[in-house]
Amino acid sequence: MPSLKSLRLRITSVKSTQKITKAMKMVAAAKLRRAQAQAEAARPYATRMERMIGSLANSVRGLPGAPRLLAGTGKEEVHLLVAVTADRGLCGGFNTAINRATRNKARALIAAGKTVKILTVGRKGRDFLRREHGRLLVGHVDFVGKKVIGFADAEAIATQIADMLGKAEFDVCTLIYNRFKSVISQIVTEQQLVPMTVAEEGAEAKAATAAAATGPRATYEYEPSEEQILAQLLPRNLSVQIYRALLESAAGEQGARMSAMDSATRNAGEMIGKLTLTYNRTRQAMITKELIEIISGAEAV
């Protein structure tokens, strides 16, 4: 049976931990509101830009001089996986989901005879993936000490990817990140960046497209040419898609941390209750034992 002193120390320790987890939950909740607002504001712009470039690219996709960001290298031998994780932990299974998805995709590609390269965004992804796939890591980006992720950060990553594509270091680039859905739900998303593909439309978007198809269709004329427009917009679209992924990941991280700290706070409360009950029972048993010893001694005299 543990002593009263050890029980008191453990109760004090758990109470201190509970204060920390409760404070972290409140901080995550405050950061979540801003991160969620940024992610939701970026979605329509990124989605519409992707659709616009996809419709514009149809006319030049099959041409010999099509931009590499649009058509790729024409091969599918070397795959670059961009894994977006957090720089910090204590956010439940947020980082684990991305690391597991990246690891499984890398294994599947290697089993298919493909060459895999991995670019990690966030320290947790690098620390996890280098244990098994350290030789596949070709770059790393993190935002340690940075309070707000800006568009310039996404542009730097997009420039690095574009430079690697220009040097023919990969054929296909896939972005893997957590898309924010709610505080308790983040969806692991794989988005192919190179060659560019347009995401599948949802039910509402499909209905709107079908309704628009029944009416008169507009004819567009581009000035300058489609090739010149794409040469300017494709690098920008790459930055926009990466920026959206960073914002979605940031919102998902705060939501996952808020949920994890809430569970930790409640678990600490339950543990304090059990320890207090054990402490009271132990204290009562010791008092009863002392009374029995006193009474027995008095009767003996």
C-alpha positions as CSV (number, residue, x, y, z in Angstrom):
1,M,0.0,0.0,0.0
2,P,1.5,3.4,-0.9
3,S,2.3,5.9,1.8
4,L,0.2,9.0,2.4
5,K,3.2,11.2,1.4
6,S,3.6,9.5,-1.9
7,L,-0.1,9.8,-2.6
8,R,-0.1,13.5,-1.7
9,L,2.9,14.1,-4.0
10,R,1.2,12.2,-6.9
11,I,-2.0,14.2,-6.4
12,T,-0.1,17.4,-6.5
13,S,1.8,16.4,-9.6
14,V,-1.4,15.4,-11.5
15,K,-3.1,18.7,-10.5
16,S,-0.1,20.6,-11.9
17,T,-0.3,18.6,-15.1
18,Q,-4.1,19.3,-15.3
19,K,-3.4,23.1,-15.0
20,I,-0.9,22.8,-17.9
21,T,-3.3,20.8,-20.2
22,K,-6.2,23.2,-19.4
23,A,-4.0,26.2,-20.3
24,M,-2.9,24.5,-23.5
25,K,-6.5,23.8,-24.4
26,M,-7.4,27.4,-24.0
27,V,-4.4,28.6,-26.1
28,A,-5.2,26.1,-28.8
29,A,-8.9,27.3,-28.9
30,A,-7.8,30.9,-29.3
31,K,-5.4,30.0,-32.1
32,L,-7.9,27.7,-33.7
33,R,-10.4,30.6,-34.4
34,R,-7.8,32.5,-36.4
35,A,-6.4,29.5,-38.2
36,Q,-9.9,28.2,-39.1
37,A,-10.9,31.6,-40.5
38,Q,-7.7,31.7,-42.6
39,A,-8.2,28.2,-43.9
40,E,-11.9,28.8,-44.8
41,A,-11.1,32.1,-46.5
42,A,-8.4,30.4,-48.7
43,R,-10.5,27.5,-49.9
44,P,-12.7,29.3,-52.4
45,Y,-9.8,31.1,-54.0
46,A,-7.6,28.0,-54.3
47,T,-10.5,25.9,-55.6
48,R,-11.6,28.3,-58.2
49,M,-8.1,29.1,-59.4
50,E,-7.5,25.3,-59.8
51,R,-10.6,24.9,-61.8
52,M,-9.9,28.0,-64.0
53,I,-6.4,26.8,-64.8
54,G,-7.7,23.3,-65.4
55,S,-10.2,24.6,-68.0
56,L,-7.5,26.8,-69.6
57,A,-5.0,24.0,-69.7
58,N,-7.2,21.7,-71.8
59,S,-6.2,23.5,-75.0
60,V,-2.5,23.1,-74.4
61,R,-2.2,19.9,-72.4
62,G,-1.3,17.7,-75.3
63,L,1.0,20.1,-77.1
64,P,4.8,19.4,-77.3
65,G,5.6,22.7,-75.6
66,A,3.2,22.4,-72.7
67,P,4.7,23.7,-69.4
68,R,6.2,21.0,-67.1
69,L,4.1,22.1,-64.1
70,L,1.1,21.2,-66.2
71,A,2.2,18.2,-68.2
72,G,5.1,16.9,-66.1
73,T,8.0,15.2,-67.7
74,G,6.0,12.6,-69.5
75,K,7.2,9.8,-67.2
76,E,6.1,8.4,-63.8
77,E,9.3,6.8,-62.6
78,V,10.4,9.2,-59.9
79,H,7.8,10.4,-57.3
80,L,8.3,13.3,-54.9
81,L,6.1,13.1,-51.8
82,V,5.6,16.4,-49.8
83,A,4.5,15.6,-46.3
84,V,3.0,18.4,-44.3
85,T,3.1,17.9,-40.5
86,A,3.4,20.1,-37.4
87,D,6.5,21.3,-35.7
88,R,5.2,20.4,-32.3
89,G,3.5,17.4,-30.7
90,L,0.7,17.0,-28.1
91,C,-2.0,17.0,-30.8
92,G,-3.2,13.5,-30.7
93,G,-2.9,11.4,-33.9
94,F,-2.6,14.5,-36.1
95,N,1.1,13.9,-37.1
96,T,0.8,10.1,-37.0
97,A,-1.9,10.1,-39.6
98,I,0.3,12.0,-42.1
99,N,3.4,10.0,-41.3
100,R,1.6,6.7,-41.7
101,A,0.0,7.8,-45.0
102,T,3.4,9.0,-46.4
103,R,5.1,5.8,-45.3
104,N,2.5,3.6,-46.8
105,K,2.5,5.5,-50.1
106,A,6.3,5.3,-50.2
107,R,6.2,1.6,-49.6
108,A,3.6,1.0,-52.3
109,L,5.6,3.0,-54.9
110,I,8.8,1.3,-54.0
111,A,7.1,-2.1,-54.3
112,A,5.9,-1.0,-57.8
113,G,9.5,-0.4,-58.8
114,K,9.3,3.4,-58.6
115,T,11.9,5.8,-57.2
116,V,10.7,7.8,-54.2
117,K,11.9,11.1,-52.8
118,I,10.4,12.8,-49.7
119,L,10.3,16.5,-48.9
120,T,9.1,17.1,-45.3
121,V,7.4,20.2,-44.0
122,G,7.4,20.2,-40.2
123,R,9.8,18.7,-37.7
124,K,7.5,15.8,-36.7
125,G,7.4,14.5,-40.2
126,R,11.2,14.6,-40.6
127,D,11.8,13.0,-37.2
128,F,9.4,10.1,-38.0
129,L,10.2,9.4,-41.6
130,R,14.0,9.5,-41.3
131,R,13.9,6.5,-39.1
132,E,12.7,4.2,-41.9
133,H,13.2,6.3,-45.1
134,G,16.1,8.6,-44.1
135,R,17.9,7.9,-47.4
136,L,14.8,9.1,-49.3
137,L,14.7,12.6,-47.7
138,V,15.8,15.3,-50.1
139,G,14.8,18.4,-48.2
140,H,13.1,19.8,-45.1
141,V,11.2,23.0,-44.2
142,D,9.9,23.9,-40.8
143,F,8.4,27.0,-39.2
144,V,9.8,26.8,-35.7
145,G,9.5,30.1,-33.9
146,K,7.2,31.5,-36.6
147,K,3.8,32.7,-35.2
148,V,2.0,33.1,-38.5
149,I,2.5,31.3,-41.8
150,G,2.5,33.7,-44.7
151,F,2.2,33.3,-48.5
152,A,5.9,33.9,-48.8
153,D,6.6,30.6,-46.9
154,A,4.4,28.7,-49.4
155,E,6.2,30.5,-52.3
156,A,9.6,29.3,-51.0
157,I,8.4,25.7,-51.0
158,A,6.8,26.1,-54.4
159,T,10.1,27.5,-55.8
160,Q,12.0,24.6,-54.4
161,I,9.7,22.1,-56.0
162,A,9.7,24.0,-59.3
163,D,13.6,24.1,-59.3
164,M,13.7,20.4,-58.7
165,L,11.2,19.8,-61.6
166,G,13.3,22.1,-63.8
167,K,16.3,19.8,-63.1
168,A,14.2,16.7,-63.8
169,E,14.7,15.4,-60.3
170,F,11.2,14.0,-60.2
171,D,8.3,13.2,-62.5
172,V,5.3,13.2,-60.2
173,C,4.8,15.4,-57.1
174,T,2.1,14.6,-54.5
175,L,1.2,16.8,-51.5
176,I,0.0,14.9,-48.4
177,Y,-1.6,17.0,-45.6
178,N,-4.5,17.1,-43.1
179,R,-7.6,18.9,-44.4
180,F,-9.5,20.6,-41.6
181,K,-13.1,19.4,-41.2
182,S,-13.9,20.0,-37.6
183,V,-12.2,20.2,-34.2
184,I,-12.3,16.4,-33.8
185,S,-11.9,15.5,-37.5
186,Q,-9.0,16.1,-39.9
187,I,-9.0,14.3,-43.3
188,V,-5.7,13.0,-44.7
189,T,-5.6,14.4,-48.2
190,E,-3.4,13.5,-51.2
191,Q,-3.2,16.1,-53.9
192,Q,-1.2,15.7,-57.0
193,L,0.6,18.9,-57.9
194,V,2.7,17.8,-60.9
195,P,1.4,17.0,-63.4
196,M,-1.5,19.2,-62.3
197,T,-4.9,17.6,-61.8
198,V,-8.2,19.2,-61.0
199,A,-9.8,17.9,-57.9
200,E,-13.1,16.1,-58.3
201,E,-16.1,18.3,-57.8
202,G,-18.5,17.8,-54.9
203,A,-22.2,17.1,-55.3
204,E,-23.2,20.8,-55.2
205,A,-20.5,21.8,-57.6
206,K,-21.5,19.1,-60.0
207,A,-25.1,20.2,-59.8
208,A,-24.1,23.8,-60.6
209,T,-22.0,22.7,-63.5
210,A,-24.8,20.6,-64.9
211,A,-27.2,23.5,-64.6
212,A,-24.8,25.8,-66.3
213,A,-24.3,23.3,-69.1
214,T,-28.0,23.4,-70.1
215,G,-27.8,27.2,-70.8
216,P,-25.8,29.2,-73.3
217,R,-22.1,28.7,-73.3
218,A,-19.6,31.5,-73.4
219,T,-16.7,31.7,-75.8
220,Y,-13.5,32.9,-74.4
221,E,-10.6,34.6,-76.2
222,Y,-7.3,34.9,-74.4
223,E,-4.9,37.8,-74.7
224,P,-2.0,37.0,-74.6
225,S,-2.0,33.3,-75.6
226,E,-2.9,30.4,-73.4
227,E,0.7,29.4,-73.2
228,Q,1.8,32.8,-71.9
229,I,-1.0,32.9,-69.4
230,L,-0.2,29.5,-68.1
231,A,3.5,30.3,-67.8
232,Q,2.5,33.0,-65.3
233,L,-0.3,31.3,-63.5
234,L,1.0,27.8,-63.0
235,P,3.8,28.8,-60.6
236,R,1.3,31.0,-58.8
237,N,-1.2,28.2,-58.6
238,L,1.5,25.9,-57.2
239,S,2.1,28.4,-54.4
240,V,-1.6,28.8,-53.8
241,Q,-2.2,25.1,-53.4
242,I,0.7,24.7,-51.0
243,Y,-0.5,27.8,-49.0
244,R,-3.9,26.3,-48.7
245,A,-2.4,23.0,-47.5
246,L,-0.3,24.9,-44.9
247,L,-3.4,26.8,-43.6
248,E,-5.5,23.6,-43.5
249,S,-2.7,21.8,-41.6
250,A,-2.3,24.7,-39.2
251,A,-6.1,24.7,-38.4
252,G,-6.2,21.0,-38.1
253,E,-3.2,21.0,-35.7
254,Q,-4.9,23.5,-33.4
255,G,-8.1,21.6,-33.5
256,A,-6.4,18.3,-32.8
257,R,-4.4,19.8,-29.9
258,M,-7.5,21.4,-28.4
259,S,-9.3,18.0,-28.5
260,A,-6.3,16.1,-27.1
261,M,-5.7,18.6,-24.3
262,D,-9.4,18.5,-23.4
263,S,-9.2,14.7,-23.1
264,A,-6.0,15.0,-21.1
265,T,-7.7,17.5,-18.7
266,R,-10.7,15.2,-18.2
267,N,-8.4,12.2,-17.7
268,A,-6.4,14.1,-15.1
269,G,-9.6,15.0,-13.3
270,E,-10.6,11.3,-13.1
271,M,-7.2,10.3,-11.9
272,I,-7.2,13.0,-9.2
273,G,-10.6,11.6,-8.0
274,K,-9.3,8.1,-7.8
275,L,-6.1,9.1,-6.1
276,T,-8.0,11.2,-3.6
277,L,-10.3,8.3,-2.8
278,T,-7.3,6.0,-2.3
279,Y,-5.7,8.6,-0.1
280,N,-8.8,9.0,2.1
281,R,-9.2,5.2,2.5
282,T,-5.5,4.8,3.3
283,R,-5.6,7.6,5.9
284,Q,-8.8,6.2,7.4
285,A,-7.2,2.7,7.7
286,M,-4.1,4.2,9.4
287,I,-6.3,6.1,11.9
288,T,-8.3,3.0,12.6
289,K,-5.1,1.0,13.1
290,E,-3.7,3.6,15.5
291,L,-7.0,3.6,17.6
292,I,-7.0,-0.2,17.8
293,E,-3.4,-0.1,19.0
294,I,-4.2,2.5,21.7
295,I,-7.3,0.7,22.9
296,S,-5.4,-2.6,23.0
297,G,-2.6,-1.0,25.0
298,A,-5.1,0.5,27.4
299,E,-6.8,-2.8,28.0
300,A,-3.5,-4.5,28.6
301,V,-2.6,-2.1,31.3
